[in-house]
Amino acid sequence: MAFDERLADRVRRALADQRGVVEKKMFGGIAFMLRGNMCCGVLRDDLVVRVGPAAHEVELKRPHARVMDFTHKPMKGYLYVGPKGVAGTAALRSRLKPALAFVATLPRK
């Protein structure tokens, strides 16, 4: 399964100021790990964000977001964001912000 390399590069640039970002092939796409925890990724042409259970419903209501159901079961706290939802730099950063905030609450792995 391929992933959008241009979107992955945009995510790399958006995360450039974060220390310790590690990229890992995952789900047939690419995941961006912070402190050993998955924060976000790219699968096909979608951004994947890990917003956590508390922000899940709020973030799901935003345009172009949908539940991540990679395993055909909804994954609470993880969302797909379609290409229109991350079309510009500001839009991408606004989708990454809750993921960064959630992962900052997790213990380092």
Phi and psi in radians as a Rosetta constraint file:
Dihedral C 1 N 2 CA 2 C 2 CIRCULARHARMONIC -1.529 0.35
Dihedral N 2 CA 2 C 2 N 3 CIRCULARHARMONIC 2.871 0.35
Dihedral C 2 N 3 CA 3 C 3 CIRCULARHARMONIC -2.355 0.35
Dihedral N 3 CA 3 C 3 N 4 CIRCULARHARMONIC 2.746 0.35
Dihedral C 3 N 4 CA 4 C 4 CIRCULARHARMONIC -1.237 0.35
Dihedral N 4 CA 4 C 4 N 5 CIRCULARHARMONIC 1.826 0.35
Dihedral C 4 N 5 CA 5 C 5 CIRCULARHARMONIC -1.106 0.35
Dihedral N 5 CA 5 C 5 N 6 CIRCULARHARMONIC -0.596 0.35
Dihedral C 5 N 6 CA 6 C 6 CIRCULARHARMONIC -1.174 0.35
Dihedral N 6 CA 6 C 6 N 7 CIRCULARHARMONIC -0.719 0.35
Dihedral C 6 N 7 CA 7 C 7 CIRCULARHARMONIC -1.135 0.35
Dihedral N 7 CA 7 C 7 N 8 CIRCULARHARMONIC -0.722 0.35
Dihedral C 7 N 8 CA 8 C 8 CIRCULARHARMONIC -1.046 0.35
Dihedral N 8 CA 8 C 8 N 9 CIRCULARHARMONIC -0.701 0.35
Dihedral C 8 N 9 CA 9 C 9 CIRCULARHARMONIC -1.166 0.35
Dihedral N 9 CA 9 C 9 N 10 CIRCULARHARMONIC -0.654 0.35
Dihedral C 9 N 10 CA 10 C 10 CIRCULARHARMONIC -1.121 0.35
Dihedral N 10 CA 10 C 10 N 11 CIRCULARHARMONIC -0.695 0.35
Dihedral C 10 N 11 CA 11 C 11 CIRCULARHARMONIC -1.133 0.35
Dihedral N 11 CA 11 C 11 N 12 CIRCULARHARMONIC -0.766 0.35
Dihedral C 11 N 12 CA 12 C 12 CIRCULARHARMONIC -0.944 0.35
Dihedral N 12 CA 12 C 12 N 13 CIRCULARHARMONIC -0.833 0.35
Dihedral C 12 N 13 CA 13 C 13 CIRCULARHARMONIC -1.125 0.35
Dihedral N 13 CA 13 C 13 N 14 CIRCULARHARMONIC -0.699 0.35
Dihedral C 13 N 14 CA 14 C 14 CIRCULARHARMONIC -1.157 0.35
Dihedral N 14 CA 14 C 14 N 15 CIRCULARHARMONIC -0.496 0.35
Dihedral C 14 N 15 CA 15 C 15 CIRCULARHARMONIC -1.680 0.35
Dihedral N 15 CA 15 C 15 N 16 CIRCULARHARMONIC 0.076 0.35
Dihedral C 15 N 16 CA 16 C 16 CIRCULARHARMONIC -1.003 0.35
Dihedral N 16 CA 16 C 16 N 17 CIRCULARHARMONIC -0.509 0.35
Dihedral C 16 N 17 CA 17 C 17 CIRCULARHARMONIC -1.507 0.35
Dihedral N 17 CA 17 C 17 N 18 CIRCULARHARMONIC -0.028 0.35
Dihedral C 17 N 18 CA 18 C 18 CIRCULARHARMONIC -1.546 0.35
Dihedral N 18 CA 18 C 18 N 19 CIRCULARHARMONIC 2.323 0.35
Dihedral C 18 N 19 CA 19 C 19 CIRCULARHARMONIC -1.424 0.35
Dihedral N 19 CA 19 C 19 N 20 CIRCULARHARMONIC 2.466 0.35
Dihedral C 19 N 20 CA 20 C 20 CIRCULARHARMONIC 1.342 0.35
Dihedral N 20 CA 20 C 20 N 21 CIRCULARHARMONIC 0.430 0.35
Dihedral C 20 N 21 CA 21 C 21 CIRCULARHARMONIC -1.254 0.35
Dihedral N 21 CA 21 C 21 N 22 CIRCULARHARMONIC 2.289 0.35
Dihedral C 21 N 22 CA 22 C 22 CIRCULARHARMONIC -2.173 0.35
Dihedral N 22 CA 22 C 22 N 23 CIRCULARHARMONIC 2.335 0.35
Dihedral C 22 N 23 CA 23 C 23 CIRCULARHARMONIC -1.659 0.35
Dihedral N 23 CA 23 C 23 N 24 CIRCULARHARMONIC 2.469 0.35
Dihedral C 23 N 24 CA 24 C 24 CIRCULARHARMONIC -2.505 0.35
Dihedral N 24 CA 24 C 24 N 25 CIRCULARHARMONIC 2.277 0.35
Dihedral C 24 N 25 CA 25 C 25 CIRCULARHARMONIC -1.168 0.35
Dihedral N 25 CA 25 C 25 N 26 CIRCULARHARMONIC 2.248 0.35
Dihedral C 25 N 26 CA 26 C 26 CIRCULARHARMONIC -2.751 0.35
Dihedral N 26 CA 26 C 26 N 27 CIRCULARHARMONIC 2.485 0.35
Dihedral C 26 N 27 CA 27 C 27 CIRCULARHARMONIC 1.029 0.35
Dihedral N 27 CA 27 C 27 N 28 CIRCULARHARMONIC 0.368 0.35
Dihedral C 27 N 28 CA 28 C 28 CIRCULARHARMONIC 1.363 0.35
Dihedral N 28 CA 28 C 28 N 29 CIRCULARHARMONIC 0.156 0.35
Dihedral C 28 N 29 CA 29 C 29 CIRCULARHARMONIC -2.272 0.35
Dihedral N 29 CA 29 C 29 N 30 CIRCULARHARMONIC -2.546 0.35
Dihedral C 29 N 30 CA 30 C 30 CIRCULARHARMONIC -2.301 0.35
Dihedral N 30 CA 30 C 30 N 31 CIRCULARHARMONIC 2.417 0.35
Dihedral C 30 N 31 CA 31 C 31 CIRCULARHARMONIC -2.007 0.35
Dihedral N 31 CA 31 C 31 N 32 CIRCULARHARMONIC 2.578 0.35
Dihedral C 31 N 32 CA 32 C 32 CIRCULARHARMONIC -1.942 0.35
Dihedral N 32 CA 32 C 32 N 33 CIRCULARHARMONIC 2.074 0.35
Dihedral C 32 N 33 CA 33 C 33 CIRCULARHARMONIC -1.818 0.35
Dihedral N 33 CA 33 C 33 N 34 CIRCULARHARMONIC 2.417 0.35
Dihedral C 33 N 34 CA 34 C 34 CIRCULARHARMONIC -2.169 0.35
Dihedral N 34 CA 34 C 34 N 35 CIRCULARHARMONIC 2.198 0.35
Dihedral C 34 N 35 CA 35 C 35 CIRCULARHARMONIC 0.941 0.35
Dihedral N 35 CA 35 C 35 N 36 CIRCULARHARMONIC 0.567 0.35
Dihedral C 35 N 36 CA 36 C 36 CIRCULARHARMONIC 1.489 0.35
Dihedral N 36 CA 36 C 36 N 37 CIRCULARHARMONIC -0.011 0.35
Dihedral C 36 N 37 CA 37 C 37 CIRCULARHARMONIC -1.947 0.35
Dihedral N 37 CA 37 C 37 N 38 CIRCULARHARMONIC 2.426 0.35
Dihedral C 37 N 38 CA 38 C 38 CIRCULARHARMONIC -1.149 0.35
Dihedral N 38 CA 38 C 38 N 39 CIRCULARHARMONIC 2.290 0.35
Dihedral C 38 N 39 CA 39 C 39 CIRCULARHARMONIC -1.883 0.35
Dihedral N 39 CA 39 C 39 N 40 CIRCULARHARMONIC -0.836 0.35
Dihedral C 39 N 40 CA 40 C 40 CIRCULARHARMONIC -2.782 0.35
Dihedral N 40 CA 40 C 40 N 41 CIRCULARHARMONIC 3.095 0.35
Dihedral C 40 N 41 CA 41 C 41 CIRCULARHARMONIC -3.014 0.35
Dihedral N 41 CA 41 C 41 N 42 CIRCULARHARMONIC -3.082 0.35
Dihedral C 41 N 42 CA 42 C 42 CIRCULARHARMONIC -2.292 0.35
Dihedral N 42 CA 42 C 42 N 43 CIRCULARHARMONIC 2.229 0.35
Dihedral C 42 N 43 CA 43 C 43 CIRCULARHARMONIC -2.303 0.35
Dihedral N 43 CA 43 C 43 N 44 CIRCULARHARMONIC 2.077 0.35
Dihedral C 43 N 44 CA 44 C 44 CIRCULARHARMONIC 0.974 0.35
Dihedral N 44 CA 44 C 44 N 45 CIRCULARHARMONIC -2.080 0.35
Dihedral C 44 N 45 CA 45 C 45 CIRCULARHARMONIC -1.927 0.35
Dihedral N 45 CA 45 C 45 N 46 CIRCULARHARMONIC 0.298 0.35
Dihedral C 45 N 46 CA 46 C 46 CIRCULARHARMONIC -1.799 0.35
Dihedral N 46 CA 46 C 46 N 47 CIRCULARHARMONIC 2.542 0.35
Dihedral C 46 N 47 CA 47 C 47 CIRCULARHARMONIC -1.469 0.35
Dihedral N 47 CA 47 C 47 N 48 CIRCULARHARMONIC 2.394 0.35
Dihedral C 47 N 48 CA 48 C 48 CIRCULARHARMONIC -1.887 0.35
Dihedral N 48 CA 48 C 48 N 49 CIRCULARHARMONIC 2.242 0.35
Dihedral C 48 N 49 CA 49 C 49 CIRCULARHARMONIC -2.197 0.35
Dihedral N 49 CA 49 C 49 N 50 CIRCULARHARMONIC 2.418 0.35
Dihedral C 49 N 50 CA 50 C 50 CIRCULARHARMONIC -1.777 0.35
Dihedral N 50 CA 50 C 50 N 51 CIRCULARHARMONIC 1.710 0.35
Dihedral C 50 N 51 CA 51 C 51 CIRCULARHARMONIC -1.702 0.35
Dihedral N 51 CA 51 C 51 N 52 CIRCULARHARMONIC -0.185 0.35
Dihedral C 51 N 52 CA 52 C 52 CIRCULARHARMONIC 1.465 0.35
Dihedral N 52 CA 52 C 52 N 53 CIRCULARHARMONIC 2.816 0.35
Dihedral C 52 N 53 CA 53 C 53 CIRCULARHARMONIC -1.077 0.35
Dihedral N 53 CA 53 C 53 N 54 CIRCULARHARMONIC -0.656 0.35
Dihedral C 53 N 54 CA 54 C 54 CIRCULARHARMONIC -1.175 0.35
Dihedral N 54 CA 54 C 54 N 55 CIRCULARHARMONIC -0.629 0.35
Dihedral C 54 N 55 CA 55 C 55 CIRCULARHARMONIC -1.654 0.35
Dihedral N 55 CA 55 C 55 N 56 CIRCULARHARMONIC -0.066 0.35
Dihedral C 55 N 56 CA 56 C 56 CIRCULARHARMONIC -0.943 0.35
Dihedral N 56 CA 56 C 56 N 57 CIRCULARHARMONIC -0.957 0.35
Dihedral C 56 N 57 CA 57 C 57 CIRCULARHARMONIC -1.146 0.35
Dihedral N 57 CA 57 C 57 N 58 CIRCULARHARMONIC -0.697 0.35
Dihedral C 57 N 58 CA 58 C 58 CIRCULARHARMONIC -1.111 0.35
Dihedral N 58 CA 58 C 58 N 59 CIRCULARHARMONIC -0.836 0.35
Dihedral C 58 N 59 CA 59 C 59 CIRCULARHARMONIC -1.198 0.35
Dihedral N 59 CA 59 C 59 N 60 CIRCULARHARMONIC -0.537 0.35
Dihedral C 59 N 60 CA 60 C 60 CIRCULARHARMONIC -1.147 0.35
Dihedral N 60 CA 60 C 60 N 61 CIRCULARHARMONIC -0.496 0.35
Dihedral C 60 N 61 CA 61 C 61 CIRCULARHARMONIC -1.331 0.35
Dihedral N 61 CA 61 C 61 N 62 CIRCULARHARMONIC -0.225 0.35
Dihedral C 61 N 62 CA 62 C 62 CIRCULARHARMONIC -1.248 0.35
Dihedral N 62 CA 62 C 62 N 63 CIRCULARHARMONIC 2.609 0.35
Dihedral C 62 N 63 CA 63 C 63 CIRCULARHARMONIC -1.003 0.35
Dihedral N 63 CA 63 C 63 N 64 CIRCULARHARMONIC 2.474 0.35
Dihedral C 63 N 64 CA 64 C 64 CIRCULARHARMONIC 1.272 0.35
Dihedral N 64 CA 64 C 64 N 65 CIRCULARHARMONIC 0.187 0.35
Dihedral C 64 N 65 CA 65 C 65 CIRCULARHARMONIC -1.723 0.35
Dihedral N 65 CA 65 C 65 N 66 CIRCULARHARMONIC 2.546 0.35
Dihedral C 65 N 66 CA 66 C 66 CIRCULARHARMONIC -2.610 0.35
Dihedral N 66 CA 66 C 66 N 67 CIRCULARHARMONIC 2.784 0.35
Dihedral C 66 N 67 CA 67 C 67 CIRCULARHARMONIC -1.108 0.35
Dihedral N 67 CA 67 C 67 N 68 CIRCULARHARMONIC 2.407 0.35
Dihedral C 67 N 68 CA 68 C 68 CIRCULARHARMONIC -1.363 0.35
Dihedral N 68 CA 68 C 68 N 69 CIRCULARHARMONIC 2.094 0.35
Dihedral C 68 N 69 CA 69 C 69 CIRCULARHARMONIC -2.285 0.35
Dihedral N 69 CA 69 C 69 N 70 CIRCULARHARMONIC 0.797 0.35
Dihedral C 69 N 70 CA 70 C 70 CIRCULARHARMONIC -0.920 0.35
Dihedral N 70 CA 70 C 70 N 71 CIRCULARHARMONIC -0.658 0.35
Dihedral C 70 N 71 CA 71 C 71 CIRCULARHARMONIC -1.658 0.35
Dihedral N 71 CA 71 C 71 N 72 CIRCULARHARMONIC 0.250 0.35
Dihedral C 71 N 72 CA 72 C 72 CIRCULARHARMONIC 1.212 0.35
Dihedral N 72 CA 72 C 72 N 73 CIRCULARHARMONIC 0.246 0.35
Dihedral C 72 N 73 CA 73 C 73 CIRCULARHARMONIC -2.252 0.35
Dihedral N 73 CA 73 C 73 N 74 CIRCULARHARMONIC 2.382 0.35
Dihedral C 73 N 74 CA 74 C 74 CIRCULARHARMONIC -1.023 0.35
Dihedral N 74 CA 74 C 74 N 75 CIRCULARHARMONIC 2.398 0.35
Dihedral C 74 N 75 CA 75 C 75 CIRCULARHARMONIC -1.874 0.35
Dihedral N 75 CA 75 C 75 N 76 CIRCULARHARMONIC 1.754 0.35
Dihedral C 75 N 76 CA 76 C 76 CIRCULARHARMONIC -1.031 0.35
Dihedral N 76 CA 76 C 76 N 77 CIRCULARHARMONIC 2.248 0.35
Dihedral C 76 N 77 CA 77 C 77 CIRCULARHARMONIC 1.675 0.35
Dihedral N 77 CA 77 C 77 N 78 CIRCULARHARMONIC -0.132 0.35
Dihedral C 77 N 78 CA 78 C 78 CIRCULARHARMONIC -2.092 0.35
Dihedral N 78 CA 78 C 78 N 79 CIRCULARHARMONIC 2.392 0.35
Dihedral C 78 N 79 CA 79 C 79 CIRCULARHARMONIC -2.339 0.35
Dihedral N 79 CA 79 C 79 N 80 CIRCULARHARMONIC 2.647 0.35
Dihedral C 79 N 80 CA 80 C 80 CIRCULARHARMONIC -1.654 0.35
Dihedral N 80 CA 80 C 80 N 81 CIRCULARHARMONIC 2.496 0.35
Dihedral C 80 N 81 CA 81 C 81 CIRCULARHARMONIC -2.169 0.35
Dihedral N 81 CA 81 C 81 N 82 CIRCULARHARMONIC 2.098 0.35
Dihedral C 81 N 82 CA 82 C 82 CIRCULARHARMONIC -1.191 0.35
Dihedral N 82 CA 82 C 82 N 83 CIRCULARHARMONIC 2.888 0.35
Dihedral C 82 N 83 CA 83 C 83 CIRCULARHARMONIC -0.929 0.35
Dihedral N 83 CA 83 C 83 N 84 CIRCULARHARMONIC -0.661 0.35
Dihedral C 83 N 84 CA 84 C 84 CIRCULARHARMONIC -1.165 0.35
Dihedral N 84 CA 84 C 84 N 85 CIRCULARHARMONIC -0.427 0.35
Dihedral C 84 N 85 CA 85 C 85 CIRCULARHARMONIC -1.376 0.35
Dihedral N 85 CA 85 C 85 N 86 CIRCULARHARMONIC -0.173 0.35
Dihedral C 85 N 86 CA 86 C 86 CIRCULARHARMONIC -2.292 0.35
Dihedral N 86 CA 86 C 86 N 87 CIRCULARHARMONIC 0.515 0.35
Dihedral C 86 N 87 CA 87 C 87 CIRCULARHARMONIC -1.096 0.35
Dihedral N 87 CA 87 C 87 N 88 CIRCULARHARMONIC -0.639 0.35
Dihedral C 87 N 88 CA 88 C 88 CIRCULARHARMONIC -1.995 0.35
Dihedral N 88 CA 88 C 88 N 89 CIRCULARHARMONIC 2.964 0.35
Dihedral C 88 N 89 CA 89 C 89 CIRCULARHARMONIC -1.078 0.35
Dihedral N 89 CA 89 C 89 N 90 CIRCULARHARMONIC -0.765 0.35
Dihedral C 89 N 90 CA 90 C 90 CIRCULARHARMONIC -1.113 0.35
Dihedral N 90 CA 90 C 90 N 91 CIRCULARHARMONIC -0.697 0.35
Dihedral C 90 N 91 CA 91 C 91 CIRCULARHARMONIC -1.132 0.35
Dihedral N 91 CA 91 C 91 N 92 CIRCULARHARMONIC -0.758 0.35
Dihedral C 91 N 92 CA 92 C 92 CIRCULARHARMONIC -1.071 0.35
Dihedral N 92 CA 92 C 92 N 93 CIRCULARHARMONIC -0.842 0.35
Dihedral C 92 N 93 CA 93 C 93 CIRCULARHARMONIC -1.068 0.35
Dihedral N 93 CA 93 C 93 N 94 CIRCULARHARMONIC -0.639 0.35
Dihedral C 93 N 94 CA 94 C 94 CIRCULARHARMONIC -1.196 0.35
Dihedral N 94 CA 94 C 94 N 95 CIRCULARHARMONIC -0.472 0.35
Dihedral C 94 N 95 CA 95 C 95 CIRCULARHARMONIC -1.405 0.35
Dihedral N 95 CA 95 C 95 N 96 CIRCULARHARMONIC -0.527 0.35
Dihedral C 95 N 96 CA 96 C 96 CIRCULARHARMONIC -1.371 0.35
Dihedral N 96 CA 96 C 96 N 97 CIRCULARHARMONIC -0.479 0.35
Dihedral C 96 N 97 CA 97 C 97 CIRCULARHARMONIC -0.964 0.35
Dihedral N 97 CA 97 C 97 N 98 CIRCULARHARMONIC -0.884 0.35
Dihedral C 97 N 98 CA 98 C 98 CIRCULARHARMONIC -1.171 0.35
Dihedral N 98 CA 98 C 98 N 99 CIRCULARHARMONIC -0.508 0.35
Dihedral C 98 N 99 CA 99 C 99 CIRCULARHARMONIC -1.197 0.35
Dihedral N 99 CA 99 C 99 N 100 CIRCULARHARMONIC -0.762 0.35
Dihedral C 99 N 100 CA 100 C 100 CIRCULARHARMONIC -1.088 0.35
Dihedral N 100 CA 100 C 100 N 101 CIRCULARHARMONIC -0.716 0.35
Dihedral C 100 N 101 CA 101 C 101 CIRCULARHARMONIC -1.123 0.35
Dihedral N 101 CA 101 C 101 N 102 CIRCULARHARMONIC -0.738 0.35
Dihedral C 101 N 102 CA 102 C 102 CIRCULARHARMONIC -1.175 0.35
Dihedral N 102 CA 102 C 102 N 103 CIRCULARHARMONIC -0.834 0.35
Dihedral C 102 N 103 CA 103 C 103 CIRCULARHARMONIC -1.107 0.35
Dihedral N 103 CA 103 C 103 N 104 CIRCULARHARMONIC -0.497 0.35
Dihedral C 103 N 104 CA 104 C 104 CIRCULARHARMONIC -1.120 0.35
Dihedral N 104 CA 104 C 104 N 105 CIRCULARHARMONIC -0.360 0.35
Dihedral C 104 N 105 CA 105 C 105 CIRCULARHARMONIC -1.509 0.35
Dihedral N 105 CA 105 C 105 N 106 CIRCULARHARMONIC -0.174 0.35
Dihedral C 105 N 106 CA 106 C 106 CIRCULARHARMONIC -1.542 0.35
Dihedral N 106 CA 106 C 106 N 107 CIRCULARHARMONIC 2.602 0.35
Dihedral C 106 N 107 CA 107 C 107 CIRCULARHARMONIC -1.209 0.35
Dihedral N 107 CA 107 C 107 N 108 CIRCULARHARMONIC 2.590 0.35
Dihedral C 107 N 108 CA 108 C 108 CIRCULARHARMONIC -1.115 0.35
Dihedral N 108 CA 108 C 108 N 109 CIRCULARHARMONIC 2.428 0.35
